[in-house]
Amino acid sequence: MSKFNKGKGRLLKMDDRIIRVLQKEPLKSFNYKQISSLIKINDRNERQRVLLLLENMLKEGTIESVARGKYRYKHQDNFVQGTVDLTSNGSAYIMSSEIEKDIYISQRNMGGALNGDTVNVLLYAQKKNKKPEGHIVEVVKRHRTEFVGIVQLAAHHAFVVPDSRKMPYDFFIPKEHIKGAKDGEKVIVAFTDWPKDAKNPFAKIIEVLGIPGDHDVEIHSILAAYDLPRSFPREVEAEAEKISDAIVDEEVKKRRDFRNICTFTIDPKDAKDFDDALSVQKLNNGNWEIGVHIADVSHFVKEDSALEEEALKRATSGYLVDRVVPMLPEKLSNKVCSLRPNEEKYTFSAVFEMDEKAQILNQWFGRTLINSDRRFTYEEAQEVIETGQGDLKEEILLLDGLAKTMRQNRMGDGAIAFDSLEVKFNLDENAEPIGVYFKESKDANHLVEEFMLLANRSVARFIGKGKNGQPSGKTFVYRIHDNPDPDKLFDLNNFVKQFGYSLNTKTTETTSQSINKMLKQVKGKGEANMIEKLTVRTMAKAVYSTKNIGHYGLSFDYYSHFTSPIRRYPDMMVHRLLQHYLDGKKEPSALIYEDLCKHSSAREKLATEAERESIKYMQVRFMEKHIGEDFMGVISGTMDFGLFVELNDSKCEGMIKIRDFKDDYYLFDEKNHCIVGERKGKVYQMGDQIKIRVKNADLEKKQLDFVPI
């Protein structure tokens, strides 16, 4: 190498070091001597090189001069606020509504931020065709401060290795904050600080959970990781215990009385909280009056109470494989509010006059009083539908007929029919999984679903739609679902073509119609579960908002959640707002309700993720008994390091690492979702059937390892 090239190489390295120093302190300016010291250059000639480089960088526009001889990194004047999406290598992307593209943050510019934190970002001057980059200058709000992990003890301190893949840093625990934890135990830590010069965040152990792999330890770890509480505060339980379920004459006078009208509930066989009941009576004009009666939770949970505060904090009930994490204490959810048979209950109702073609002729909303005549399980109601025999057969068969008509009309309007399998476990008295079964929607499920959809939609239209057919503008809580992302639809269409299916994405109507056609065609086939999952992932996520954009998946212009206030806080808000408007009061501030909607959506997301994590854990636990056994499965995912395989019998998913294929050296083809043998050209792609052997079941990582047969 020539002397010139050597010098050029040094200059380039120096250039990079200067940039890094200036990016670390983006708001400060430095002279060339200070910069030289920061990059550890003391030689006089080399310092002149630094000055020369700074002047070149100034001409190129990489840096700026804020005063004579003072330099700093050139950035945009404005700061952007957004949310951190941390990667496994410690860098991150910032998602912000203020800028179209995600902002890349290198590991050295994270500023102590963690996944999910709300941060202020200083944007660097964006180079042409380059992704936006920035520097986190402030953590505005911590997304979470408690984490679950495993202790590694040292002589005078400890480290806790987090379970979450979204937390790439181990926590440093000072000796005084170890709390008696033993090496290898699973614990909960609370983040305390991240000193500027420290490689690791500091924390203290606040609870020792126990030995990894133990059932309760693992379930409690999931609860802690997703911020789901294990118990209610004492004051909340005490407040609940004081609530009486006695029916008071003064309150009865304010309500429409349905106690003498045929009423019943249909719920899962293991349900204890009965949110909803249906009533049926024939009117003198030959039409039917159908009542959708919902537990009147807001009658008992007052807005300034400890119960209200806790319900808002939780915002939803969580359903793990072996337990429910309820939004309300058991006294309310399973007793006072639950619409149990042969008990008088306060309800909030949507009542419809319908003809035999399921046309809505009249509707009424208000507070009511019911007495359920019968509690059906879905299985019992299904038997009545299939045999035409049993208790209240005329009423159930009538509702089934009306529901089928409503469902047919809904599908004709462009609703999408997702009827994916739900994995359930048979557990023994020790919560050991002894079998797997699948929950599938049948006519009885659709019967309840259609009338709940009717009530939810009708309440939303009643408030949201003005007399002139235009939006009323009234503050309300909607359940909204945006149109699918066109790029995701394009990718889905390309993928399903491999199986002989296709989507017509020209309009929203043709898209939903072709999705329904595909889901119907794929039913019962090996690739069904995988394609259904991929189609769901293509859809936007439904959320709560005061800004109504309709519900794409259901094809409703107006939709809300009114029917499950025992387990969803937004339904309580809907009940209160509906009564507020029925009483003729002025609309409240939308800003307050929008914040509550965002909180409820975030809590719902956490509860859903916790449920999925608990299913993964139970699947691994179930497969522990089958190590060394062979099963058939379908390739459900492809990565550069291996294949995901979903077993046909149990729907348990595990991974085959590429190195475990011994017949060839395989390369990953990302575009075609497959791996290809380099010598023989054999292809394994998504949707292929494959025989595997269970190699390992790791409870701590909630991971199954398979090898190909």
C-alpha positions, 0 to 999 in steps of 0.5 A, spaced: 500 500 500 502 506 498 503 512 503 498 516 500 493 510 501 495 508 508 494 516 510 487 515 506 485 509 511 487 513 517 483 519 515 477 514 514 477 511 520 478 518 524 472 520 520 468 515 523 471 516 530 469 523 529 462 522 527 461 517 533 464 522 538 459 528 535 453 523 535 454 522 543 453 529 544 449 532 539 447 538 542 454 540 544 459 543 540 467 542 540 473 545 537 478 541 533 483 540 540 477 538 544 475 533 538 482 530 538 482 529 545 476 525 545 478 521 540 485 520 543 489 523 538 495 528 541 500 528 536 500 535 533 501 533 526 495 528 527 491 534 530 492 538 524 489 532 520 483 532 524 482 540 523 483 538 515 477 532 516 473 537 520 473 542 514 472 537 509 466 534 513 463 541 514 463 542 506 460 535 505 454 537 510 455 532 515 457 537 520 455 544 522 459 550 525 455 553 530 461 558 531 468 560 529 472 553 530 466 550 533 463 544 530 457 539 532 453 533 528 448 536 523 441 534 525 434 537 524 432 542 529 426 539 531 425 533 535 421 527 534 417 523 539 416 515 538 416 508 541 422 504 541 422 497 538 428 494 540 432 489 536 436 483 539 442 486 538 441 492 542 439 497 536 432 499 535 427 502 530 423 508 533 415 508 530 413 515 530 406 518 528 410 525 526 415 521 521 413 516 515 419 512 516 421 508 522 428 511 525 434 507 526 437 508 532 444 504 533 446 501 540 451 506 542 445 512 541 440 508 545 441 513 551 438 508 556 432 507 553 428 500 553 423 496 548 416 500 548 419 506 552 416 513 549 422 517 547 425 524 544 429 523 538 434 528 535 434 526 527 440 526 524 441 530 517 438 525 512 442 522 506 439 521 500 436 514 499 438 512 506 433 511 512 432 516 517 437 515 523 437 519 530 439 519 537 435 518 543 436 524 547 430 523 553 426 517 555 419 521 556 416 515 559 418 508 561 414 502 558 415 498 564 420 497 570 419 490 572 422 484 568 423 477 569 429 473 569 434 468 571 439 470 577 447 469 576 450 470 582 457 472 583 461 474 589 459 481 591 454 482 586 449 478 581 446 479 574 439 477 572 438 475 565 432 477 562 427 472 559 424 477 554 428 476 547 426 484 547 431 485 552 438 484 550 441 487 556 443 483 563 441 487 569 446 488 574 444 487 581 448 490 587 449 485 593 444 489 597 439 488 592 439 480 591 434 479 596 436 472 598 436 469 591 440 463 589 444 462 583 439 459 577 432 462 580 427 465 577 426 472 579 422 479 578 427 485 578 425 492 578 429 497 574 432 502 578 438 506 574 442 506 568 449 510 569 452 513 563 458 509 563 455 503 565 454 497 560 448 494 564 442 497 567 442 497 574 436 493 578 434 490 584 430 483 585 423 485 588 421 477 588 424 470 588 419 466 584 423 459 584 426 454 580 425 455 572 421 449 569 416 449 576 409 450 573 407 455 578 414 459 577 413 459 569 405 461 570 407 467 575 413 469 570 408 469 564 404 474 569 409 478 571 412 479 564 406 481 561 404 485 567 398 481 569 396 481 577 396 475 581 391 478 586 387 484 587 389 489 593 385 488 599 381 495 599 378 492 592 376 485 595 373 489 601 369 494 597 367 488 593 365 484 599 360 490 601 356 490 595 349 487 595 346 483 590 339 484 593 334 487 588 331 494 591 324 496 589 326 503 588 331 501 583 326 496 579 321 502 578 327 505 574 327 499 569 324 495 564 321 488 567 323 482 563 323 477 569 316 473 566 319 473 559 323 466 557 330 468 558 337 463 558 344 464 557 349 460 552 356 459 555 362 455 555 361 449 559 367 451 564 364 459 564 362 462 571 361 469 569 355 470 565 355 476 561 350 476 556 343 472 556 337 472 550 330 473 551 325 471 546 317 472 546 312 473 540 308 479 539 301 480 538 303 483 530 306 476 529 313 479 530 319 477 535 322 481 540 329 479 542 332 481 548 340 481 548 341 482 556 348 484 558 350 484 566 349 491 568 356 492 571 356 499 571 351 499 576 355 496 581 362 499 579 362 506 581 366 511 577 370 514 584 371 507 587 377 503 588 373 497 584 373 502 578 380 504 579 383 497 579 378 495 573 381 501 569 388 499 571 387 492 568 382 494 563 381 486 561 381 479 563 386 475 561 385 467 559 391 463 561 391 455 560 390 454 567 387 460 570 383 466 569 386 473 571 379 477 572 378 484 571 373 484 577 373 480 583 370 474 584 364 476 588 362 481 582 364 477 576 362 470 578 356 472 583 353 479 583 354 481 576 353 474 573 347 472 570 346 466 573 339 461 572 333 463 577 336 469 580 334 476 579 339 480 575 340 488 573 342 488 566 343 493 560 339 491 554 338 492 547 331 489 545 329 488 537 323 487 534 324 482 528 320 479 523 322 472 520 327 474 515 331 477 521 329 484 519 330 489 524 323 493 525 324 497 532 329 497 537 330 499 544 336 500 549 336 501 556 336 498 563 332 492 565 331 486 570 331 479 568 331 472 571 334 467 567 330 460 566 336 456 564 343 456 563 345 452 557 352 450 555 354 451 547 354 443 547 347 443 550 345 448 545 348 445 539 344 438 541 338 442 541 339 445 534 342 438 531 336 434 534 330 439 534 329 436 541 330 439 548 329 444 553 326 451 550 327 448 543 322 452 539 326 458 542 333 456 540 331 453 533 328 460 532 334 464 534 338 459 530 334 460 524 335 468 525 342 468 526 343 464 520 340 469 516 344 475 519 350 471 518 348 470 511 347 477 510 353 479 513 357 475 509 354 478 503 356 485 505 363 483 505 364 480 512 370 475 513 369 468 516 375 467 521 373 460 524 380 458 526 381 452 531 383 454 538 387 449 542 385 447 549 388 442 554 385 437 558 389 438 565 389 434 571 388 436 578 396 438 578 395 442 572 399 437 568 397 437 560 394 430 559 391 431 552 389 436 547 383 438 544 380 443 539 375 448 540 371 449 534 365 454 532 359 451 531 351 453 530 350 454 537 357 459 537 354 462 531 347 463 534 350 467 540 355 471 536 350 474 531 346 477 537 352 480 540 354 483 534 347 485 532 347 489 539 354 491 539 353 494 532 346 497 533 348 501 540 354 504 536 350 506 530 344 509 535 350 513 538 354 514 532 350 515 526 346 522 526 339 523 523 341 525 516 345 519 515 352 523 517 356 521 523 353 525 529 360 527 532 358 525 539 364 522 543 363 514 543 368 508 544 368 504 538 371 498 536 375 499 529 379 495 524 382 498 519 383 495 511 389 490 510 396 493 508 396 492 500 403 490 501 401 484 506 395 482 501 400 482 495 405 477 499 399 473 502 397 472 495 403 470 492 404 465 497 397 462 497 398 461 489 403 455 491 397 451 493 392 453 488 389 459 491 388 466 489 386 473 492 382 478 488 385 485 491 382 490 486 377 493 491 375 492 499 369 488 496 373 483 492 378 482 497 374 480 502 370 475 498 376 472 495 379 471 502 372 468 504 372 463 498 380 461 500 378 460 507 372 455 505 376 452 500 382 450 505 378 448 510 380 441 512 386 441 508 393 440 511 395 447 510 389 450 513 391 452 520 397 455 517 394 459 511 388 461 516 394 464 521 397 468 515 391 471 513 389 473 520 396 476 520 395 480 514 389 483 517 390 490 521 389 489 529 382 491 531 383 497 537 379 501 541 378 509 539 373 515 539 375 516 532 370 511 528 373 508 521 368 502 521 370 495 522 373 492 516 373 484 518 366 485 520 364 490 514 360 494 519 360 502 518 359 502 526 361 497 531 363 498 539 363 493 544 357 493 549 356 485 551 362 483 555 363 489 561 365 483 566 371 482 562 372 488 558 373 495 561 371 499 554 364 495 555 363 499 561 365 505 558 360 504 552 354 503 558 356 509 561 356 513 555 350 510 552 346 512 559 349 519 559 346 520 552 339 516 553 339 521 559 339 527 554 346 530 557 351 533 553 357 530 550 363 529 554 371 530 552 373 526 547 380 527 549 379 523 556 376 517 552 381 517 547 386 516 552 382 510 555 381 507 549 389 507 547 390 504 554 385 499 553 388 497 547 395 496 550 392 492 555 388 487 551 394 486 547 398 484 553 393 479 555 393 476 548 400 475 548 400 472 555 395 467 553 399 465 547 405 465 551 402 460 556 399 456 550 406 455 548 409 453 555 403 448 556 405 445 549 412 444 551 410 441 557 405 436 553 411 434 548 416 433 554 412 426 555 413 425 547 421 426 546 424 421 542 417 420 538 415 421 531 410 425 528 407 428 522 407 436 521 406 441 516 412 446 515 409 453 518 415 458 517 422 458 514 428 462 517 435 463 515 436 458 521 431 453 520 424 451 519 418 451 524 413 445 524 406 445 526 404 438 528 398 435 525 395 432 531 396 437 537 398 443 533 404 444 537 410 448 534 417 446 534 423 448 530 428 444 526 435 447 525 438 447 518 444 444 521 440 438 523 438 436 516 444 431 514 442 429 507 445 436 504 447 443 506 441 447 505 440 454 503 435 459 505 430 462 500 427 468 503 423 470 497 420 463 496 419 461 503 423 455 503 430 452 504 434 448 498 439 443 498 445 445 495 447 439 492 441 435 491 436 441 490 431 438 495 426 443 497 422 444 503 417 450 503 411 452 507 405 448 507 409 441 506 408 435 510 414 433 514 415 427 519 419 429 525 422 426 531 421 430 538 429 432 540 428 436 546 423 440 550 425 446 553 420 449 558 425 455 560 425 458 553 418 455 551 421 452 545 421 445 542 426 442 538 425 437 532 429 433 527 427 431 520 426 423 519 
